[in-house]
Amino acid sequence: MTPEPVVLTPATTVAEALARARNPDLTPALASMVFVVRPPTATPTGRYLGCVHLQRLLREPPASLVGGVIDNDLPRLDPEDSLASVTRYFATYNLVCAPVVDDEQHLLGAVSVDDVLDHLLPEDWREEEEEDE
């Protein structure tokens, strides 16, 4: 899990959300979704309101507010979820990034598909691939 996904308030414009998603330091998986919360926006955040998928942001007028396009129906991951549960979550919802929210509705961070693969693959998987070539 990363404690530093893209976290915004509902009053953030779509243009600003897209600018934040363009950050070259973000992995493509983390840039695929922004998380909307009440202040504070540093994790653990204020109340988690939902997320906005990058594809949705691309379809909205730049001056629109992310608060108007929140997906609040997407289930959240719990910090105590097992690796098997997280893996099933990604397979079920076809996502590459997911919010981790505690019982008090604070966003703690995000899990990406990269995080899941890092836990599923053996530590030396890159070395094994190079040997096969």
The first five atom37 places (N, CA, C, CB, O) and aatype in JSON, in Angstrom:
{
  "aatype": [12, 16, 14, 6, 14, 19, 19, 10, 16, 14, 0, 16, 16, 19, 0, 6, 0, 10, 0, 1, 0, 1, 2, 14, 3, 10, 16, 14, 0, 10, 0, 15, 12, 19, 13, 19, 19, 1, 14, 14, 16, 0, 16, 14, 16, 7, 1, 18, 10, 7, 4, 19, 8, 10, 5, 1, 10, 10, 1, 6, 14, 14, 0, 15, 10, 19, 7, 7, 19, 9, 3, 2, 3, 10, 14, 1, 10, 3, 14, 6, 3, 15, 10, 0, 15, 19, 16, 1, 18, 13, 0, 16, 18, 2, 10, 19, 4, 0, 14, 19, 19, 3, 3, 6, 5, 8, 10, 10, 7, 0, 19, 15, 19, 3, 3, 19, 10, 3, 8, 10, 10, 14, 6, 3, 17, 1, 6, 6, 6, 6, 6, 3, 6],
  "atom_mask": [
    [1, 1, 1, 1, 1],
    [1, 1, 1, 1, 1],
    [1, 1, 1, 1, 1],
    [1, 1, 1, 1, 1],
    [1, 1, 1, 1, 1],
    [1, 1, 1, 1, 1],
    [1, 1, 1, 1, 1],
    [1, 1, 1, 1, 1],
    [1, 1, 1, 1, 1],
    [1, 1, 1, 1, 1],
    [1, 1, 1, 1, 1],
    [1, 1, 1, 1, 1],
    [1, 1, 1, 1, 1],
    [1, 1, 1, 1, 1],
    [1, 1, 1, 1, 1],
    [1, 1, 1, 1, 1],
    [1, 1, 1, 1, 1],
    [1, 1, 1, 1, 1],
    [1, 1, 1, 1, 1],
    [1, 1, 1, 1, 1],
    [1, 1, 1, 1, 1],
    [1, 1, 1, 1, 1],
    [1, 1, 1, 1, 1],
    [1, 1, 1, 1, 1],
    [1, 1, 1, 1, 1],
    [1, 1, 1, 1, 1],
    [1, 1, 1, 1, 1],
    [1, 1, 1, 1, 1],
    [1, 1, 1, 1, 1],
    [1, 1, 1, 1, 1],
    [1, 1, 1, 1, 1],
    [1, 1, 1, 1, 1],
    [1, 1, 1, 1, 1],
    [1, 1, 1, 1, 1],
    [1, 1, 1, 1, 1],
    [1, 1, 1, 1, 1],
    [1, 1, 1, 1, 1],
    [1, 1, 1, 1, 1],
    [1, 1, 1, 1, 1],
    [1, 1, 1, 1, 1],
    [1, 1, 1, 1, 1],
    [1, 1, 1, 1, 1],
    [1, 1, 1, 1, 1],
    [1, 1, 1, 1, 1],
    [1, 1, 1, 1, 1],
    [1, 1, 1, 0, 1],
    [1, 1, 1, 1, 1],
    [1, 1, 1, 1, 1],
    [1, 1, 1, 1, 1],
    [1, 1, 1, 0, 1],
    [1, 1, 1, 1, 1],
    [1, 1, 1, 1, 1],
    [1, 1, 1, 1, 1],
    [1, 1, 1, 1, 1],
    [1, 1, 1, 1, 1],
    [1, 1, 1, 1, 1],
    [1, 1, 1, 1, 1],
    [1, 1, 1, 1, 1],
    [1, 1, 1, 1, 1],
    [1, 1, 1, 1, 1],
    [1, 1, 1, 1, 1],
    [1, 1, 1, 1, 1],
    [1, 1, 1, 1, 1],
    [1, 1, 1, 1, 1],
    [1, 1, 1, 1, 1],
    [1, 1, 1, 1, 1],
    [1, 1, 1, 0, 1],
    [1, 1, 1, 0, 1],
    [1, 1, 1, 1, 1],
    [1, 1, 1, 1, 1],
    [1, 1, 1, 1, 1],
    [1, 1, 1, 1, 1],
    [1, 1, 1, 1, 1],
    [1, 1, 1, 1, 1],
    [1, 1, 1, 1, 1],
    [1, 1, 1, 1, 1],
    [1, 1, 1, 1, 1],
    [1, 1, 1, 1, 1],
    [1, 1, 1, 1, 1],
    [1, 1, 1, 1, 1],
    [1, 1, 1, 1, 1],
    [1, 1, 1, 1, 1],
    [1, 1, 1, 1, 1],
    [1, 1, 1, 1, 1],
    [1, 1, 1, 1, 1],
    [1, 1, 1, 1, 1],
    [1, 1, 1, 1, 1],
    [1, 1, 1, 1, 1],
    [1, 1, 1, 1, 1],
    [1, 1, 1, 1, 1],
    [1, 1, 1, 1, 1],
    [1, 1, 1, 1, 1],
    [1, 1, 1, 1, 1],
    [1, 1, 1, 1, 1],
    [1, 1, 1, 1, 1],
    [1, 1, 1, 1, 1],
    [1, 1, 1, 1, 1],
    [1, 1, 1, 1, 1],
    [1, 1, 1, 1, 1],
    [1, 1, 1, 1, 1],
    [1, 1, 1, 1, 1],
    [1, 1, 1, 1, 1],
    [1, 1, 1, 1, 1],
    [1, 1, 1, 1, 1],
    [1, 1, 1, 1, 1],
    [1, 1, 1, 1, 1],
    [1, 1, 1, 1, 1],
    [1, 1, 1, 1, 1],
    [1, 1, 1, 0, 1],
    [1, 1, 1, 1, 1],
    [1, 1, 1, 1, 1],
    [1, 1, 1, 1, 1],
    [1, 1, 1, 1, 1],
    [1, 1, 1, 1, 1],
    [1, 1, 1, 1, 1],
    [1, 1, 1, 1, 1],
    [1, 1, 1, 1, 1],
    [1, 1, 1, 1, 1],
    [1, 1, 1, 1, 1],
    [1, 1, 1, 1, 1],
    [1, 1, 1, 1, 1],
    [1, 1, 1, 1, 1],
    [1, 1, 1, 1, 1],
    [1, 1, 1, 1, 1],
    [1, 1, 1, 1, 1],
    [1, 1, 1, 1, 1],
    [1, 1, 1, 1, 1],
    [1, 1, 1, 1, 1],
    [1, 1, 1, 1, 1],
    [1, 1, 1, 1, 1],
    [1, 1, 1, 1, 1],
    [1, 1, 1, 1, 1],
    [1, 1, 1, 1, 1]
  ],
  "atom_positions": [
    [[0.85, -1.17, 0.0], [0.0, 0.0, 0.0], [0.89, 1.24, 0.0], [-0.96, 0.0, 1.22], [1.94, 1.28, 0.65]],
    [[0.46, 2.23, -0.73], [1.13, 3.51, -0.68], [0.29, 4.5, 0.12], [1.41, 4.05, -2.1], [-0.92, 4.58, -0.08]],
    [[0.92, 5.25, 1.02], [0.17, 6.26, 1.76], [0.07, 7.58, 0.98], [0.82, 6.5, 3.11], [-0.45, 8.57, 1.51]],
    [[0.56, 7.6, -0.27], [0.58, 8.85, -1.02], [-0.1, 8.74, -2.4], [1.99, 9.3, -1.19], [0.52, 9.06, -3.41]],
    [[-1.36, 8.3, -2.44], [-2.07, 8.33, -3.72], [-2.5, 9.77, -4.01], [-3.3, 7.38, -3.69], [-2.21, 10.67, -3.22]],
    [[-3.17, 9.99, -5.12], [-3.68, 11.33, -5.44], [-4.94, 11.53, -4.6], [-3.99, 11.48, -6.99], [-5.95, 10.86, -4.8]],
    [[-4.87, 12.48, -3.67], [-5.97, 12.76, -2.75], [-6.39, 14.21, -2.93], [-5.56, 12.48, -1.26], [-5.57, 15.13, -2.86]],
    [[-7.69, 14.41, -3.18], [-8.23, 15.74, -3.47], [-9.47, 16.01, -2.63], [-8.56, 15.87, -4.97], [-10.06, 15.09, -2.07]],
    [[-9.86, 17.27, -2.56], [-11.12, 17.62, -1.91], [-12.21, 17.72, -2.99], [-10.99, 18.98, -1.11], [-11.88, 17.79, -4.17]],
    [[-13.47, 17.72, -2.6], [-14.55, 17.82, -3.59], [-14.53, 19.13, -4.38], [-15.89, 17.67, -2.9], [-15.11, 19.2, -5.46]],
    [[-13.89, 20.16, -3.85], [-13.84, 21.46, -4.52], [-12.72, 21.57, -5.55], [-13.69, 22.54, -3.49], [-12.55, 22.63, -6.15]],
    [[-11.97, 20.51, -5.76], [-10.9, 20.5, -6.76], [-11.51, 20.42, -8.15], [-9.91, 19.31, -6.52], [-12.47, 19.69, -8.38]],
    [[-10.95, 21.19, -9.09], [-11.46, 21.13, -10.46], [-10.94, 19.87, -11.17], [-11.04, 22.4, -11.25], [-9.93, 19.29, -10.77]],
    [[-11.64, 19.49, -12.2], [-11.22, 18.37, -13.03], [-9.85, 18.67, -13.64], [-12.26, 18.08, -14.15], [-9.01, 17.78, -13.72]],
    [[-9.63, 19.91, -14.06], [-8.33, 20.29, -14.64], [-7.2, 20.05, -13.65], [-8.34, 21.76, -15.07], [-6.15, 19.52, -14.02]],
    [[-7.4, 20.44, -12.4], [-6.37, 20.23, -11.39], [-6.18, 18.74, -11.1], [-6.71, 20.98, -10.1], [-5.06, 18.28, -10.91]],
    [[-7.27, 17.99, -11.07], [-7.18, 16.55, -10.84], [-6.37, 15.88, -11.94], [-8.58, 15.92, -10.76], [-5.53, 15.03, -11.67]],
    [[-6.62, 16.28, -13.18], [-5.85, 15.72, -14.3], [-4.38, 16.11, -14.22], [-6.44, 16.18, -15.64], [-3.5, 15.3, -14.51]],
    [[-4.12, 17.34, -13.82], [-2.73, 17.78, -13.67], [-2.02, 16.95, -12.61], [-2.68, 19.27, -13.3], [-0.86, 16.57, -12.79]],
    [[-2.7, 16.66, -11.51], [-2.11, 15.84, -10.45], [-1.88, 14.4, -10.93], [-3.0, 15.84, -9.2], [-0.88, 13.78, -10.56]],
    [[-2.79, 13.88, -11.74], [-2.65, 12.51, -12.25], [-1.5, 12.41, -13.26], [-3.96, 12.05, -12.91], [-0.97, 11.32, -13.49]],
    [[-1.11, 13.54, -13.86], [0.0, 13.55, -14.83], [1.38, 13.53, -14.16], [-0.11, 14.77, -15.71], [2.39, 13.45, -14.86]],
    [[1.43, 13.59, -12.87], [2.7, 13.61, -12.15], [3.56, 12.43, -12.62], [2.46, 13.54, -10.61], [3.15, 11.28, -12.48]],
    [[4.75, 12.7, -13.16], [5.59, 11.62, -13.68], [6.11, 10.68, -12.6], [6.76, 12.2, -14.43], [6.58, 9.59, -12.92]],
    [[6.02, 11.08, -11.34], [6.47, 10.2, -10.26], [5.42, 9.15, -9.88], [6.82, 11.02, -9.04], [5.72, 8.22, -9.13]],
    [[4.2, 9.3, -10.39], [3.14, 8.32, -10.11], [3.25, 7.15, -11.07], [1.75, 8.97, -10.22], [3.56, 7.32, -12.25]],
    [[3.0, 5.97, -10.57], [2.92, 4.82, -11.47], [1.61, 4.93, -12.26], [2.99, 3.45, -10.68], [0.68, 5.59, -11.8]],
    [[1.52, 4.32, -13.43], [0.26, 4.35, -14.16], [-0.92, 3.83, -13.34], [0.39, 3.54, -15.44], [-2.04, 4.34, -13.46]],
    [[-0.68, 2.84, -12.51], [-1.77, 2.3, -11.68], [-2.28, 3.35, -10.69], [-1.3, 1.04, -10.92], [-3.49, 3.52, -10.55]],
    [[-1.37, 4.05, -10.02], [-1.8, 5.07, -9.06], [-2.43, 6.27, -9.74], [-0.62, 5.51, -8.21], [-3.28, 6.94, -9.15]],
    [[-2.02, 6.56, -10.97], [-2.58, 7.69, -11.7], [-3.95, 7.38, -12.28], [-1.64, 8.1, -12.82], [-4.62, 8.27, -12.81]],
    [[-4.39, 6.14, -12.2], [-5.66, 5.75, -12.8], [-6.88, 6.19, -12.01], [-5.7, 4.27, -12.97], [-8.01, 6.1, -12.51]],
    [[-6.67, 6.67, -10.79], [-7.79, 7.0, -9.92], [-7.36, 8.08, -8.93], [-8.31, 5.75, -9.16], [-6.25, 8.06, -8.41]],
    [[-8.27, 9.03, -8.69], [-8.03, 10.02, -7.63], [-9.04, 9.75, -6.53], [-8.14, 11.5, -8.16], [-10.14, 9.27, -6.78]],
    [[-8.64, 10.06, -5.3], [-9.48, 9.8, -4.14], [-9.95, 11.13, -3.56], [-8.71, 8.96, -3.08], [-9.16, 12.06, -3.4]],
    [[-11.23, 11.2, -3.26], [-11.83, 12.45, -2.8], [-12.2, 12.31, -1.33], [-13.09, 12.82, -3.65], [-12.87, 11.37, -0.92]],
    [[-11.74, 13.29, -0.55], [-11.91, 13.25, 0.9], [-12.25, 14.65, 1.43], [-10.64, 12.71, 1.59], [-12.07, 15.65, 0.74]],
    [[-12.73, 14.68, 2.65], [-12.84, 15.94, 3.39], [-11.45, 16.23, 3.96], [-13.94, 15.86, 4.54], [-10.7, 15.3, 4.25]],
    [[-11.09, 17.5, 4.12], [-9.77, 17.81, 4.71], [-9.63, 17.18, 6.08], [-9.55, 19.34, 4.81], [-10.62, 17.02, 6.79]],
    [[-8.43, 16.82, 6.45], [-7.17, 17.02, 5.76], [-6.96, 15.99, 4.65], [-6.02, 16.96, 6.74], [-7.54, 14.91, 4.67]],
    [[-6.12, 16.35, 3.68], [-5.88, 15.46, 2.55], [-4.65, 14.58, 2.72], [-5.75, 16.27, 1.29], [-4.42, 13.68, 1.91]],
    [[-3.86, 14.81, 3.75], [-2.72, 13.92, 4.03], [-3.26, 12.68, 4.73], [-1.63, 14.64, 4.91], [-4.16, 12.77, 5.57]],
    [[-2.71, 11.53, 4.39], [-3.19, 10.28, 5.0], [-2.68, 10.16, 6.43], [-2.74, 9.07, 4.17], [-1.54, 10.52, 6.69]],
    [[-3.49, 9.66, 7.36], [-4.91, 9.35, 7.19], [-5.72, 10.64, 7.03], [-5.44, 8.54, 8.39], [-5.52, 11.62, 7.76]],
    [[-6.61, 10.62, 6.1], [-7.34, 11.81, 5.69], [-8.57, 12.06, 6.55], [-7.74, 11.71, 4.25], [-8.87, 11.33, 7.5]],
    [[-9.28, 13.12, 6.17], [-10.62, 13.33, 6.69], [-11.52, 12.26, 6.08], [0.0, 0.0, 0.0], [-11.03, 11.31, 5.47]],
    [[-12.8, 12.4, 6.23], [-13.77, 11.41, 5.76], [-13.6, 11.12, 4.27], [-15.2, 11.88, 6.05], [-13.57, 12.04, 3.45]],
    [[-13.49, 9.84, 3.94], [-13.38, 9.4, 2.55], [-14.76, 9.51, 1.89], [-12.83, 7.94, 2.46], [-15.75, 9.0, 2.42]],
    [[-14.81, 10.17, 0.73], [-16.09, 10.36, 0.03], [-16.25, 9.44, -1.17], [-16.21, 11.79, -0.42], [-17.37, 9.07, -1.52]],
    [[-15.15, 9.06, -1.79], [-15.21, 8.19, -2.96], [-14.03, 8.45, -3.86], [0.0, 0.0, 0.0], [-13.06, 9.1, -3.48]],
    [[-14.12, 7.93, -5.06], [-13.02, 8.06, -6.01], [-13.55, 8.56, -7.35], [-12.28, 6.71, -6.19], [-14.75, 8.56, -7.61]],
    [[-12.62, 9.0, -8.19], [-12.96, 9.37, -9.56], [-11.94, 8.7, -10.45], [-12.97, 10.94, -9.76], [-10.73, 8.88, -10.28]],
    [[-12.41, 7.92, -11.41], [-11.55, 7.21, -12.33], [-11.01, 8.18, -13.37], [-12.32, 6.05, -13.01], [-11.69, 9.12, -13.77]],
    [[-9.79, 7.96, -13.81], [-9.15, 8.82, -14.8], [-10.0, 8.96, -16.06], [-7.77, 8.28, -15.15], [-10.12, 10.05, -16.61]],
    [[-10.59, 7.87, -16.51], [-11.43, 7.92, -17.72], [-12.6, 8.87, -17.54], [-11.94, 6.51, -18.08], [-13.0, 9.55, -18.48]],
    [[-13.16, 8.9, -16.35], [-14.26, 9.83, -16.08], [-13.77, 11.27, -16.12], [-14.91, 9.53, -14.71], [-14.44, 12.15, -16.67]],
    [[-12.6, 11.53, -15.54], [-12.04, 12.88, -15.56], [-11.81, 13.37, -16.98], [-10.73, 12.91, -14.78], [-12.02, 14.54, -17.28]],
    [[-11.38, 12.47, -17.85], [-11.11, 12.85, -19.24], [-12.38, 13.26, -19.99], [-10.44, 11.7, -19.97], [-12.31, 13.96, -21.0]],
    [[-13.52, 12.82, -19.5], [-14.8, 13.1, -20.18], [-15.54, 14.31, -19.61], [-15.68, 11.89, -20.09], [-16.6, 14.67, -20.12]],
    [[-15.0, 14.92, -18.58], [-15.68, 16.03, -17.92], [-15.08, 17.37, -18.33], [-15.6, 15.85, -16.4], [-13.89, 17.43, -18.66]],
    [[-15.87, 18.44, -18.31], [-15.33, 19.78, -18.58], [-14.26, 20.13, -17.53], [-16.47, 20.84, -18.58], [-14.43, 19.82, -16.35]],
    [[-13.18, 20.77, -17.95], [-12.07, 21.07, -17.03], [-12.47, 21.89, -15.8], [-11.0, 21.79, -17.77], [-11.86, 21.73, -14.74]],
    [[-13.46, 22.76, -15.93], [-13.86, 23.6, -14.8], [-14.81, 22.9, -13.83], [-14.51, 24.86, -15.31], [-15.09, 23.45, -12.76]],
    [[-15.29, 21.72, -14.17], [-16.18, 20.97, -13.27], [-15.42, 20.59, -12.0], [-16.73, 19.7, -13.97], [-14.19, 20.51, -11.99]],
    [[-16.16, 20.35, -10.94], [-15.56, 19.95, -9.68], [-15.61, 18.43, -9.53], [-16.27, 20.63, -8.49], [-16.59, 17.79, -9.93]],
    [[-14.56, 17.85, -8.97], [-14.53, 16.39, -8.8], [-15.63, 15.92, -7.86], [-13.16, 15.94, -8.28], [-16.06, 14.77, -7.93]],
    [[-16.08, 16.81, -6.97], [-17.16, 16.45, -6.06], [-18.44, 16.07, -6.77], [0.0, 0.0, 0.0], [-19.28, 15.37, -6.2]],
    [[-18.61, 16.51, -8.01], [-19.81, 16.21, -8.78], [-19.74, 14.92, -9.57], [0.0, 0.0, 0.0], [-20.73, 14.5, -10.16]],
    [[-18.57, 14.28, -9.59], [-18.42, 13.06, -10.4], [-17.84, 11.89, -9.6], [-17.52, 13.35, -11.6], [-17.26, 10.96, -10.16]],
    [[-18.02, 11.95, -8.29], [-17.47, 10.91, -7.41], [-18.2, 9.59, -7.61], [-17.57, 11.35, -5.94], [-19.43, 9.54, -7.7]],
    [[-17.42, 8.52, -7.66], [-17.96, 7.15, -7.61], [-17.9, 6.74, -6.14], [-17.14, 6.13, -8.55], [-16.83, 6.42, -5.62]],
    [[-19.04, 6.76, -5.47], [-19.04, 6.36, -4.06], [-19.62, 4.96, -3.86], [-19.84, 7.37, -3.23], [-19.86, 4.54, -2.73]],
    [[-19.84, 4.25, -4.97], [-20.37, 2.89, -4.89], [-19.27, 1.83, -4.88], [-21.3, 2.63, -6.04], [-19.53, 0.68, -4.52]],
    [[-18.06, 2.21, -5.26], [-16.98, 1.23, -5.32], [-16.62, 0.76, -3.91], [-15.74, 1.84, -6.02], [-16.31, 1.58, -3.05]],
    [[-16.67, -0.54, -3.67], [-16.28, -1.04, -2.35], [-14.83, -0.67, -2.03], [-16.47, -2.57, -2.29], [-14.01, -0.47, -2.92]],
    [[-14.55, -0.58, -0.75], [-13.22, -0.18, -0.29], [-12.5, -1.37, 0.33], [-13.31, 0.97, 0.73], [-13.13, -2.32, 0.79]],
    [[-11.2, -1.29, 0.32], [-10.42, -2.31, 1.0], [-10.24, -1.89, 2.45], [-9.04, -2.51, 0.3], [-10.17, -0.7, 2.78]],
    [[-10.17, -2.88, 3.31], [-9.94, -2.67, 4.73], [-8.45, -2.92, 5.0], [-10.85, -3.61, 5.61], [-7.87, -3.79, 4.35]],
    [[-7.82, -2.2, 5.91], [-6.4, -2.43, 6.17], [-6.08, -3.84, 6.63], [-5.91, -1.45, 7.19], [-4.92, -4.27, 6.56]],
    [[-7.07, -4.57, 7.11], [-6.84, -5.93, 7.58], [-7.13, -7.0, 6.52], [-7.7, -6.19, 8.8], [-6.99, -8.19, 6.8]],
    [[-7.53, -6.6, 5.32], [-7.84, -7.57, 4.26], [-6.61, -8.43, 3.93], [-8.34, -6.85, 3.0], [-5.48, -7.94, 3.9]],
    [[-6.87, -9.69, 3.68], [-5.79, -10.62, 3.32], [-5.38, -10.41, 1.87], [-6.23, -12.07, 3.55], [-6.1, -9.79, 1.09]],
    [[-4.22, -10.93, 1.52], [-3.75, -10.84, 0.14], [-4.74, -11.52, -0.81], [-2.34, -11.49, 0.01], [-4.98, -11.03, -1.91]],
    [[-5.29, -12.64, -0.39], [-6.27, -13.35, -1.23], [-7.51, -12.48, -1.46], [-6.68, -14.69, -0.58], [-8.05, -12.44, -2.56]],
    [[-7.96, -11.8, -0.42], [-9.12, -10.92, -0.54], [-8.84, -9.75, -1.47], [-9.54, -10.41, 0.85], [-9.68, -9.39, -2.29]],
    [[-7.66, -9.16, -1.35], [-7.28, -8.03, -2.21], [-7.18, -8.5, -3.66], [-5.94, -7.41, -1.75], [-7.61, -7.8, -4.58]],
    [[-6.62, -9.66, -3.87], [-6.49, -10.22, -5.22], [-7.86, -10.45, -5.84], [-5.69, -11.54, -5.19], [-8.08, -10.12, -7.01]],
    [[-8.8, -11.0, -5.07], [-10.17, -11.2, -5.56], [-10.83, -9.86, -5.88], [-11.01, -11.98, -4.53], [-11.57, -9.75, -6.86]],
    [[-10.59, -8.85, -5.06], [-11.14, -7.51, -5.28], [-10.71, -6.99, -6.66], [-10.67, -6.54, -4.15], [-11.54, -6.53, -7.44]],
    [[-9.41, -7.05, -6.94], [-8.91, -6.56, -8.23], [-9.48, -7.35, -9.39], [-7.39, -6.61, -8.26], [-9.81, -6.78, -10.43]],
    [[-9.6, -8.65, -9.23], [-10.17, -9.48, -10.29], [-11.66, -9.19, -10.49], [-9.97, -10.97, -9.97], [-12.13, -9.16, -11.63]],
    [[-12.38, -8.98, -9.42], [-13.82, -8.73, -9.49], [-14.14, -7.4, -10.16], [-14.42, -8.74, -8.1], [-15.04, -7.33, -11.0]],
    [[-13.4, -6.36, -9.8], [-13.73, -5.02, -10.29], [-12.88, -4.54, -11.46], [-13.61, -4.04, -9.17], [-13.07, -3.42, -11.93]],
    [[-11.94, -5.37, -11.93], [-11.08, -5.0, -13.06], [-10.39, -3.66, -12.85], [-11.88, -4.97, -14.34], [-10.37, -2.82, -13.75]],
    [[-9.84, -3.46, -11.66], [-9.17, -2.21, -11.34], [-7.67, -2.43, -11.23], [-9.72, -1.63, -10.03], [-7.19, -3.56, -11.14]],
    [[-6.93, -1.33, -11.25], [-5.49, -1.4, -11.03], [-5.07, -0.62, -9.79], [-4.75, -0.87, -12.25], [-3.89, -0.55, -9.45]],
    [[-6.06, -0.02, -9.12], [-5.81, 0.76, -7.91], [-7.08, 0.73, -7.06], [-5.38, 2.24, -8.25], [-8.19, 0.74, -7.59]],
    [[-6.91, 0.71, -5.73], [-8.08, 0.64, -4.85], [-7.82, 1.39, -3.55], [-8.45, -0.82, -4.56], [-6.69, 1.42, -3.06]],
    [[-8.87, 2.01, -2.99], [-8.72, 2.73, -1.73], [-8.68, 1.79, -0.53], [-9.85, 3.73, -1.56], [-9.37, 0.78, -0.49]],
    [[-7.86, 2.16, 0.45], [-7.83, 1.45, 1.73], [-8.38, 2.43, 2.77], [-6.36, 0.95, 2.11], [-7.81, 3.48, 3.02]],
    [[-9.52, 2.04, 3.36], [-10.26, 2.93, 4.26], [-10.48, 2.22, 5.59], [-11.62, 3.35, 3.63], [-10.83, 1.04, 5.63]],
    [[-10.26, 2.95, 6.69], [-10.44, 2.35, 8.01], [-11.9, 2.42, 8.46], [-9.53, 3.05, 9.04], [-12.75, 2.94, 7.75]],
    [[-12.17, 1.88, 9.64], [-13.54, 1.83, 10.17], [-14.13, 3.21, 10.43], [-13.56, 1.03, 11.45], [-15.35, 3.36, 10.48]],
    [[-13.28, 4.21, 10.6], [-13.75, 5.57, 10.85], [-13.88, 6.38, 9.56], [-12.8, 6.28, 11.81], [-14.07, 7.6, 9.59]],
    [[-13.78, 5.7, 8.42], [-13.93, 6.29, 7.09], [-12.81, 7.25, 6.71], [-15.24, 7.03, 7.01], [-13.04, 8.22, 5.99]],
    [[-11.59, 6.99, 7.19], [-10.43, 7.77, 6.79], [-9.68, 6.98, 5.71], [-9.5, 8.07, 8.02], [-9.47, 5.78, 5.84]],
    [[-9.29, 7.67, 4.65], [-8.45, 7.04, 3.63], [-7.05, 6.89, 4.2], [-8.44, 7.88, 2.31], [-6.43, 7.86, 4.62]],
    [[-6.56, 5.65, 4.21], [-5.21, 5.38, 4.72], [-4.19, 5.34, 3.61], [-5.19, 4.07, 5.47], [-3.0, 5.58, 3.84]],
    [[-4.63, 5.05, 2.41], [-3.74, 4.94, 1.26], [-4.42, 4.17, 0.15], [0.0, 0.0, 0.0], [-5.65, 4.04, 0.13]],
    [[-3.62, 3.68, -0.77], [-4.15, 2.92, -1.9], [-3.27, 1.72, -2.17], [-4.26, 3.81, -3.16], [-2.06, 1.76, -1.98]],
    [[-3.9, 0.66, -2.61], [-3.19, -0.54, -3.05], [-3.28, -0.56, -4.56], [-3.78, -1.85, -2.41], [-4.35, -0.35, -5.14]],
    [[-2.15, -0.81, -5.2], [-2.16, -0.92, -6.66], [-1.94, -2.38, -7.05], [-1.07, -0.01, -7.31], [-1.5, -3.2, -6.24]],
    [[-2.25, -2.67, -8.28], [-2.03, -4.03, -8.77], [-0.54, -4.36, -8.7], [-2.55, -4.18, -10.23], [-0.17, -5.52, -8.54]],
    [[0.32, -3.35, -8.81], [1.76, -3.56, -8.67], [2.1, -4.08, -7.27], [2.53, -2.25, -8.96], [2.94, -4.96, -7.12]],
    [[1.43, -3.52, -6.26], [1.64, -3.97, -4.88], [1.25, -5.45, -4.74], [0.82, -3.11, -3.89], [1.95, -6.23, -4.09]],
    [[0.13, -5.8, -5.34], [-0.35, -7.18, -5.26], [0.65, -8.13, -5.94], [-1.75, -7.31, -5.92], [1.0, -9.17, -5.38]],
    [[1.09, -7.76, -7.13], [2.04, -8.62, -7.85], [3.35, -8.75, -7.08], [2.31, -8.05, -9.24], [3.95, -9.83, -7.06]],
    [[3.8, -7.68, -6.44], [5.03, -7.75, -5.64], [4.91, -8.78, -4.53], [5.35, -6.38, -5.04], [5.9, -9.4, -4.16]],
    [[3.71, -8.97, -4.0], [3.51, -9.94, -2.93], [3.27, -11.35, -3.46], [2.35, -9.52, -2.07], [3.52, -12.33, -2.76]],
    [[2.77, -11.46, -4.69], [2.47, -12.78, -5.25], [3.68, -13.44, -5.92], [1.34, -12.66, -6.24], [3.85, -14.65, -5.86]],
    [[4.51, -12.62, -6.55], [5.66, -13.16, -7.28], [6.83, -13.39, -6.33], [6.06, -12.22, -8.42], [6.97, -12.69, -5.33]],
    [[7.68, -14.38, -6.64], [8.86, -14.58, -5.8], [9.79, -13.37, -5.9], [9.61, -15.87, -6.21], [9.79, -12.66, -6.91]],
    [[10.58, -13.15, -4.86], [11.47, -11.98, -4.83], [12.43, -11.93, -6.02], [12.26, -11.97, -3.54], [12.79, -10.85, -6.47]],
    [[12.84, -13.08, -6.51], [13.82, -13.11, -7.6], [13.18, -13.29, -8.98], [14.81, -14.22, -7.35], [13.85, -13.77, -9.9]],
    [[11.92, -12.92, -9.14], [11.23, -13.17, -10.41], [11.9, -12.45, -11.58], [9.79, -12.73, -10.3], [11.88, -12.96, -12.7]],
    [[12.47, -11.29, -11.36], [13.14, -10.56, -12.45], [14.38, -11.32, -12.92], [13.53, -9.14, -11.99], [14.65, -11.4, -14.11]],
    [[15.12, -11.88, -11.98], [16.32, -12.64, -12.31], [15.96, -13.89, -13.09], [17.1, -13.01, -11.03], [16.65, -14.25, -14.05]],
    [[14.89, -14.56, -12.71], [14.43, -15.76, -13.41], [14.06, -15.44, -14.84], [13.25, -16.39, -12.7], [14.34, -16.23, -15.74]],
    [[13.41, -14.29, -15.06], [12.99, -13.89, -16.41], [14.22, -13.65, -17.29], [12.1, -12.61, -16.35], [14.22, -14.04, -18.46]],
    [[15.24, -13.02, -16.76], [16.44, -12.74, -17.53], [17.15, -14.03, -17.93], [17.38, -11.85, -16.74], [17.71, -14.1, -19.02]],
    [[17.13, -15.05, -17.06], [17.74, -16.32, -17.37], [17.02, -17.04, -18.49], [17.77, -17.18, -16.14], [17.65, -17.77, -19.25]],
    [[15.68, -16.85, -18.6], [14.88, -17.52, -19.62], [15.13, -16.95, -21.01], [13.4, -17.41, -19.28], [14.88, -17.63, -22.01]],
    [[15.61, -15.74, -21.1], [15.75, -15.08, -22.41], [16.95, -15.56, -23.16], [15.83, -13.6, -22.25], [17.2, -15.1, -24.28]]
  ]
}
